Amino acid sequence: ARVAAPRGADGPRAPVLFRVLGMAPRFEVDPDALEASMKRLQKVLHPDKFGARSRRAQAHSAEQASLVNRAYAVLRDPLRRAKYMLAAFGERVGDDDDDDFADDARERDVDFDVATRSSNDSKREPVDQNVLMLAMETREAIEDAAADPDPKRRREALAAVAAAVAKRESACVATLAAAFDDRSPPDVLLAKRATVELAYLARAREEIREKE
């Protein structure tokens, strides 16, 4: 069984992980549809269905099942999804080891439209100073909250910072949906800035969790 790779609605094929799960190449995804597609494909690729097949067929099905799992893991997470979509335009955010799009190119022939790259090139765009200031203020707020010797006040203060971080994350996700889905061509610069901020916020969320 081979994972289907449907074409994008506008002609060029979508990046691989969207095609694997049969999803339109949009930032805004339906979590329920994403999960349903993953579960359906995993049933098709279940090892029990290949027990009597050749080793080559078994290895191929295992590879396909792994690709389905990776597609689901990337596309269900807003930050990984944003980085993945930016990579289709030749843009990287951070120095993560999780280079999802590079893995794409090794696993399949990927033909994606990068015609807008020259007009949206932000490779050397500095990090927005407002984002840096937000990151510094958030880190200070986390440290101040964690330093409170009273356990109840500390929990409440960390919860307040966490709520503010979650609100900013929601705003970033909305910006990414607008940048990728509502503009033609996609506003890559806006998407990259929102992704950088989302990455900072994700780290802040982890710091809060560690100090709770």
ZADO-1210 file (C-alpha; in nm, 4 decimals, padded with zeros to 6 digits):
<atoms>
<atom x="00.0000" y="00.0000" z="00.0000" code="ALA" pos="1"/>
<atom x="00.1355" y="00.3424" z="-00.0949" code="ARG" pos="2"/>
<atom x="00.0388" y="00.6641" z="00.0762" code="VAL" pos="3"/>
<atom x="-00.1628" y="00.8823" z="-00.1575" code="ALA" pos="4"/>
<atom x="-00.0089" y="01.2096" z="-00.2679" code="ALA" pos="5"/>
<atom x="-00.2874" y="01.4328" z="-00.4022" code="PRO" pos="6"/>
<atom x="-00.2155" y="01.7498" z="-00.5940" code="ARG" pos="7"/>
<atom x="-00.2743" y="02.0903" z="-00.4412" code="GLY" pos="8"/>
<atom x="-00.5898" y="02.2757" z="-00.5344" code="ALA" pos="9"/>
<atom x="-00.4034" y="02.5474" z="-00.7264" code="ASP" pos="10"/>
<atom x="-00.1960" y="02.3235" z="-00.9509" code="GLY" pos="11"/>
<atom x="00.1535" y="02.2667" z="-00.8032" code="PRO" pos="12"/>
<atom x="00.1824" y="01.9714" z="-00.5740" code="ARG" pos="13"/>
<atom x="00.1708" y="02.0498" z="-00.2054" code="ALA" pos="14"/>
<atom x="00.4752" y="01.9833" z="00.0153" code="PRO" pos="15"/>
<atom x="00.5045" y="01.6135" z="00.0883" code="VAL" pos="16"/>
<atom x="00.3663" y="01.5958" z="00.4401" code="LEU" pos="17"/>
<atom x="00.0415" y="01.7636" z="00.3363" code="PHE" pos="18"/>
<atom x="00.0103" y="01.5210" z="00.0454" code="ARG" pos="19"/>
<atom x="00.0789" y="01.2240" z="00.2690" code="VAL" pos="20"/>
<atom x="-00.2298" y="01.2987" z="00.4778" code="LEU" pos="21"/>
<atom x="-00.4359" y="01.4282" z="00.1852" code="GLY" pos="22"/>
<atom x="-00.4598" y="01.7765" z="00.3338" code="MET" pos="23"/>
<atom x="-00.4753" y="02.1044" z="00.1450" code="ALA" pos="24"/>
<atom x="-00.1463" y="02.2967" z="00.1774" code="PRO" pos="25"/>
<atom x="-00.2871" y="02.5584" z="00.4149" code="ARG" pos="26"/>
<atom x="-00.1658" y="02.6699" z="00.7544" code="PHE" pos="27"/>
<atom x="-00.5108" y="02.6391" z="00.9043" code="GLU" pos="28"/>
<atom x="-00.5859" y="02.2693" z="00.9370" code="VAL" pos="29"/>
<atom x="-00.8771" y="02.0742" z="01.0807" code="ASP" pos="30"/>
<atom x="-00.7310" y="01.8746" z="01.3740" code="PRO" pos="31"/>
<atom x="-01.0082" y="01.6157" z="01.3563" code="ASP" pos="32"/>
<atom x="-00.9613" y="01.5611" z="00.9824" code="ALA" pos="33"/>
<atom x="-00.5860" y="01.5395" z="01.0331" code="LEU" pos="34"/>
<atom x="-00.6225" y="01.2719" z="01.3002" code="GLU" pos="35"/>
<atom x="-00.8829" y="01.0799" z="01.1014" code="ALA" pos="36"/>
<atom x="-00.6560" y="01.0702" z="00.7964" code="SER" pos="37"/>
<atom x="-00.3609" y="00.9521" z="01.0055" code="MET" pos="38"/>
<atom x="-00.5642" y="00.6719" z="01.1663" code="LYS" pos="39"/>
<atom x="-00.7089" y="00.5603" z="00.8317" code="ARG" pos="40"/>
<atom x="-00.3650" y="00.5358" z="00.6741" code="LEU" pos="41"/>
<atom x="-00.2193" y="00.3544" z="00.9727" code="GLN" pos="42"/>
<atom x="-00.4907" y="00.0906" z="00.9385" code="LYS" pos="43"/>
<atom x="-00.4016" y="00.0475" z="00.5716" code="VAL" pos="44"/>
<atom x="-00.0317" y="00.0190" z="00.6571" code="LEU" pos="45"/>
<atom x="-00.0641" y="-00.1958" z="00.9688" code="HIS" pos="46"/>
<atom x="00.2066" y="-00.4675" z="00.9871" code="PRO" pos="47"/>
<atom x="-00.0557" y="-00.7408" z="01.0224" code="ASP" pos="48"/>
<atom x="-00.1666" y="-00.6712" z="00.6660" code="LYS" pos="49"/>
<atom x="00.1839" y="-00.7403" z="00.5372" code="PHE" pos="50"/>
<atom x="00.2730" y="-01.0501" z="00.7386" code="GLY" pos="51"/>
<atom x="00.2593" y="-01.2786" z="00.4325" code="ALA" pos="52"/>
<atom x="00.4198" y="-01.0300" z="00.1954" code="ARG" pos="53"/>
<atom x="00.7815" y="-01.0056" z="00.0892" code="SER" pos="54"/>
<atom x="01.0413" y="-00.8413" z="00.3084" code="ARG" pos="55"/>
<atom x="01.0616" y="-00.5606" z="00.0588" code="ARG" pos="56"/>
<atom x="00.6873" y="-00.4967" z="00.0854" code="ALA" pos="57"/>
<atom x="00.7058" y="-00.5113" z="00.4642" code="GLN" pos="58"/>
<atom x="00.9940" y="-00.2633" z="00.4706" code="ALA" pos="59"/>
<atom x="00.8102" y="-00.0337" z="00.2329" code="HIS" pos="60"/>
<atom x="00.4933" y="-00.0355" z="00.4428" code="SER" pos="61"/>
<atom x="00.6963" y="00.0363" z="00.7568" code="ALA" pos="62"/>
<atom x="00.8625" y="00.3307" z="00.5833" code="GLU" pos="63"/>
<atom x="00.5258" y="00.4629" z="00.4709" code="GLN" pos="64"/>
<atom x="00.3812" y="00.4239" z="00.8221" code="ALA" pos="65"/>
<atom x="00.6763" y="00.6180" z="00.9622" code="SER" pos="66"/>
<atom x="00.6158" y="00.8944" z="00.7090" code="LEU" pos="67"/>
<atom x="00.2491" y="00.9113" z="00.8098" code="VAL" pos="68"/>
<atom x="00.3491" y="00.9456" z="01.1752" code="ASN" pos="69"/>
<atom x="00.5951" y="01.2222" z="01.0945" code="ARG" pos="70"/>
<atom x="00.3427" y="01.4068" z="00.8796" code="ALA" pos="71"/>
<atom x="00.0915" y="01.3976" z="01.1627" code="TYR" pos="72"/>
<atom x="00.3466" y="01.5112" z="01.4219" code="ALA" pos="73"/>
<atom x="00.4558" y="01.8083" z="01.2090" code="VAL" pos="74"/>
<atom x="00.1189" y="01.9250" z="01.0814" code="LEU" pos="75"/>
<atom x="-00.0644" y="01.9031" z="01.4139" code="ARG" pos="76"/>
<atom x="00.1847" y="02.1400" z="01.5809" code="ASP" pos="77"/>
<atom x="00.1449" y="02.5077" z="01.4779" code="PRO" pos="78"/>
<atom x="00.5138" y="02.5940" z="01.5238" code="LEU" pos="79"/>
<atom x="00.6465" y="02.2920" z="01.3327" code="ARG" pos="80"/>
<atom x="00.3806" y="02.3450" z="01.0657" code="ARG" pos="81"/>
<atom x="00.4822" y="02.7099" z="01.0237" code="ALA" pos="82"/>
<atom x="00.8530" y="02.6221" z="00.9982" code="LYS" pos="83"/>
<atom x="00.7705" y="02.3483" z="00.7505" code="TYR" pos="84"/>
<atom x="00.5688" y="02.5806" z="00.5288" code="MET" pos="85"/>
<atom x="00.8354" y="02.8515" z="00.5451" code="LEU" pos="86"/>
<atom x="01.0933" y="02.5963" z="00.4358" code="ALA" pos="87"/>
<atom x="00.8984" y="02.5535" z="00.1121" code="ALA" pos="88"/>
<atom x="00.9967" y="02.9120" z="00.0359" code="PHE" pos="89"/>
<atom x="01.3586" y="02.8519" z="00.1282" code="GLY" pos="90"/>
<atom x="01.3242" y="03.0137" z="00.4707" code="GLU" pos="91"/>
<atom x="01.4496" y="02.8737" z="00.8005" code="ARG" pos="92"/>
<atom x="01.3713" y="02.9808" z="01.1537" code="VAL" pos="93"/>
<atom x="01.6296" y="02.8928" z="01.4151" code="GLY" pos="94"/>
<atom x="01.8893" y="02.6179" z="01.3987" code="ASP" pos="95"/>
<atom x="01.6679" y="02.3235" z="01.4854" code="ASP" pos="96"/>
<atom x="01.7828" y="01.9695" z="01.4267" code="ASP" pos="97"/>
<atom x="01.4236" y="01.8945" z="01.3273" code="ASP" pos="98"/>
<atom x="01.4652" y="01.9878" z="00.9628" code="ASP" pos="99"/>
<atom x="01.1336" y="01.8567" z="00.8401" code="ASP" pos="100"/>
<atom x="01.1472" y="01.9945" z="00.4885" code="PHE" pos="101"/>
<atom x="01.5015" y="01.8720" z="00.4229" code="ALA" pos="102"/>
<atom x="01.3756" y="01.5262" z="00.5165" code="ASP" pos="103"/>
<atom x="01.0977" y="01.5797" z="00.2622" code="ASP" pos="104"/>
<atom x="01.3403" y="01.6340" z="-00.0217" code="ALA" pos="105"/>
<atom x="01.5334" y="01.3190" z="00.0625" code="ARG" pos="106"/>
<atom x="01.2232" y="01.1017" z="00.0799" code="GLU" pos="107"/>
<atom x="01.0330" y="01.2174" z="-00.2267" code="ARG" pos="108"/>
<atom x="01.0672" y="01.4340" z="-00.5332" code="ASP" pos="109"/>
<atom x="00.9137" y="01.7584" z="-00.4151" code="VAL" pos="110"/>
<atom x="00.8010" y="02.0164" z="-00.6670" code="ASP" pos="111"/>
<atom x="00.6842" y="02.3288" z="-00.4908" code="PHE" pos="112"/>
<atom x="00.6282" y="02.6812" z="-00.6143" code="ASP" pos="113"/>
<atom x="00.9020" y="02.9179" z="-00.4992" code="VAL" pos="114"/>
<atom x="00.8233" y="03.1892" z="-00.7513" code="ALA" pos="115"/>
<atom x="00.7428" y="03.4369" z="-00.4741" code="THR" pos="116"/>
<atom x="01.0708" y="03.3844" z="-00.2937" code="ARG" pos="117"/>
<atom x="01.2515" y="03.6765" z="-00.4583" code="SER" pos="118"/>
<atom x="00.9798" y="03.9252" z="-00.3612" code="SER" pos="119"/>
<atom x="00.9429" y="03.7874" z="-00.0105" code="ASN" pos="120"/>
<atom x="01.3048" y="03.7053" z="00.0713" code="ASP" pos="121"/>
<atom x="01.3651" y="03.7614" z="00.4420" code="SER" pos="122"/>
<atom x="01.6741" y="03.5494" z="00.4944" code="LYS" pos="123"/>
<atom x="01.8712" y="03.8418" z="00.6329" code="ARG" pos="124"/>
<atom x="01.5795" y="04.0120" z="00.8033" code="GLU" pos="125"/>
<atom x="01.6781" y="04.0896" z="01.1655" code="PRO" pos="126"/>
<atom x="01.4606" y="03.9661" z="01.4483" code="VAL" pos="127"/>
<atom x="01.1858" y="04.2177" z="01.5199" code="ASP" pos="128"/>
<atom x="01.2906" y="04.4320" z="01.8170" code="GLN" pos="129"/>
<atom x="00.9368" y="04.4133" z="01.9573" code="ASN" pos="130"/>
<atom x="00.9646" y="04.0346" z="01.9606" code="VAL" pos="131"/>
<atom x="01.3008" y="04.0501" z="02.1377" code="LEU" pos="132"/>
<atom x="01.1586" y="04.2904" z="02.3949" code="MET" pos="133"/>
<atom x="00.8589" y="04.0624" z="02.4470" code="LEU" pos="134"/>
<atom x="01.0894" y="03.7641" z="02.4983" code="ALA" pos="135"/>
<atom x="01.2985" y="03.9529" z="02.7559" code="MET" pos="136"/>
<atom x="00.9942" y="04.0805" z="02.9439" code="GLU" pos="137"/>
<atom x="00.8353" y="03.7363" z="02.9466" code="THR" pos="138"/>
<atom x="01.1530" y="03.5756" z="03.0788" code="ARG" pos="139"/>
<atom x="01.1785" y="03.8380" z="03.3536" code="GLU" pos="140"/>
<atom x="00.8147" y="03.7801" z="03.4457" code="ALA" pos="141"/>
<atom x="00.8790" y="03.4061" z="03.4699" code="ILE" pos="142"/>
<atom x="01.1848" y="03.4574" z="03.6894" code="GLU" pos="143"/>
<atom x="01.0020" y="03.7030" z="03.9151" code="ASP" pos="144"/>
<atom x="00.7070" y="03.4668" z="03.9534" code="ALA" pos="145"/>
<atom x="00.9290" y="03.1659" z="04.0244" code="ALA" pos="146"/>
<atom x="01.1248" y="03.3616" z="04.2880" code="ALA" pos="147"/>
<atom x="00.8190" y="03.4171" z="04.5080" code="ASP" pos="148"/>
<atom x="00.8735" y="03.2102" z="04.8260" code="PRO" pos="149"/>
<atom x="00.5001" y="03.1642" z="04.8805" code="ASP" pos="150"/>
<atom x="00.3872" y="02.8501" z="04.6880" code="PRO" pos="151"/>
<atom x="00.0325" y="02.9762" z="04.6282" code="LYS" pos="152"/>
<atom x="00.1430" y="03.3169" z="04.5013" code="ARG" pos="153"/>
<atom x="00.4114" y="03.1509" z="04.2865" code="ARG" pos="154"/>
<atom x="00.1580" y="02.9210" z="04.1201" code="ARG" pos="155"/>
<atom x="-00.0828" y="03.2093" z="04.0594" code="GLU" pos="156"/>
<atom x="00.1900" y="03.4323" z="03.9171" code="ALA" pos="157"/>
<atom x="00.3192" y="03.1578" z="03.6852" code="LEU" pos="158"/>
<atom x="-00.0379" y="03.0844" z="03.5767" code="ALA" pos="159"/>
<atom x="-00.0859" y="03.4516" z="03.4893" code="ALA" pos="160"/>
<atom x="00.2311" y="03.4540" z="03.2782" code="VAL" pos="161"/>
<atom x="00.1232" y="03.1280" z="03.1117" code="ALA" pos="162"/>
<atom x="-00.2146" y="03.2819" z="03.0238" code="ALA" pos="163"/>
<atom x="-00.0430" y="03.5840" z="02.8669" code="ALA" pos="164"/>
<atom x="00.1863" y="03.3539" z="02.6666" code="VAL" pos="165"/>
<atom x="-00.1108" y="03.1482" z="02.5455" code="ALA" pos="166"/>
<atom x="-00.2886" y="03.4658" z="02.4331" code="LYS" pos="167"/>
<atom x="00.0152" y="03.5755" z="02.2330" code="ARG" pos="168"/>
<atom x="00.0478" y="03.2258" z="02.0821" code="GLU" pos="169"/>
<atom x="-00.3132" y="03.2432" z="01.9629" code="SER" pos="170"/>
<atom x="-00.2434" y="03.5810" z="01.8036" code="ALA" pos="171"/>
<atom x="00.0625" y="03.4390" z="01.6250" code="CYS" pos="172"/>
<atom x="-00.1370" y="03.1442" z="01.4929" code="VAL" pos="173"/>
<atom x="-00.4019" y="03.3825" z="01.3586" code="ALA" pos="174"/>
<atom x="-00.1319" y="03.5929" z="01.1913" code="THR" pos="175"/>
<atom x="00.0198" y="03.2830" z="01.0328" code="LEU" pos="176"/>
<atom x="-00.3160" y="03.1733" z="00.8950" code="ALA" pos="177"/>
<atom x="-00.3634" y="03.5177" z="00.7412" code="ALA" pos="178"/>
<atom x="-00.0093" y="03.5309" z="00.6019" code="ALA" pos="179"/>
<atom x="-00.0175" y="03.1856" z="00.4434" code="PHE" pos="180"/>
<atom x="-00.3831" y="03.1316" z="00.3577" code="ASP" pos="181"/>
<atom x="-00.5407" y="03.4717" z="00.2975" code="ASP" pos="182"/>
<atom x="-00.2742" y="03.6378" z="00.0840" code="ARG" pos="183"/>
<atom x="-00.1665" y="03.5556" z="-00.2685" code="SER" pos="184"/>
<atom x="00.1215" y="03.5185" z="-00.2857" code="PRO" pos="185"/>
<atom x="00.1729" y="03.4296" z="00.0812" code="PRO" pos="186"/>
<atom x="00.3327" y="03.7016" z="00.2909" code="ASP" pos="187"/>
<atom x="00.6494" y="03.5106" z="00.3783" code="VAL" pos="188"/>
<atom x="00.8053" y="03.7973" z="00.5721" code="LEU" pos="189"/>
<atom x="00.5007" y="03.8338" z="00.7974" code="LEU" pos="190"/>
<atom x="00.4850" y="03.4559" z="00.8420" code="ALA" pos="191"/>
<atom x="00.8525" y="03.4393" z="00.9365" code="LYS" pos="192"/>
<atom x="00.8181" y="03.7137" z="01.1962" code="ARG" pos="193"/>
<atom x="00.5155" y="03.5427" z="01.3504" code="ALA" pos="194"/>
<atom x="00.7001" y="03.2096" z="01.3521" code="THR" pos="195"/>
<atom x="01.0003" y="03.3614" z="01.5301" code="VAL" pos="196"/>
<atom x="00.7695" y="03.5025" z="01.7966" code="GLU" pos="197"/>
<atom x="00.5863" y="03.1705" z="01.8254" code="LEU" pos="198"/>
<atom x="00.9201" y="02.9948" z="01.8797" code="ALA" pos="199"/>
<atom x="01.0083" y="03.2354" z="02.1617" code="TYR" pos="200"/>
<atom x="00.6683" y="03.1803" z="02.3182" code="LEU" pos="201"/>
<atom x="00.7051" y="02.8024" z="02.2963" code="ALA" pos="202"/>
<atom x="01.0332" y="02.8265" z="02.4863" code="ARG" pos="203"/>
<atom x="00.8673" y="03.0493" z="02.7455" code="ALA" pos="204"/>
<atom x="00.5908" y="02.7920" z="02.7885" code="ARG" pos="205"/>
<atom x="00.8532" y="02.5242" z="02.8522" code="GLU" pos="206"/>
<atom x="01.0301" y="02.7449" z="03.1096" code="GLU" pos="207"/>
<atom x="00.7021" y="02.7990" z="03.2928" code="ILE" pos="208"/>
<atom x="00.6357" y="02.4255" z="03.2965" code="ARG" pos="209"/>
<atom x="00.9801" y="02.3575" z="03.4384" code="GLU" pos="210"/>
<atom x="00.9281" y="02.6051" z="03.7225" code="LYS" pos="211"/>
<atom x="00.5794" y="02.4931" z="03.8212" code="GLU" pos="212"/>
</atoms>
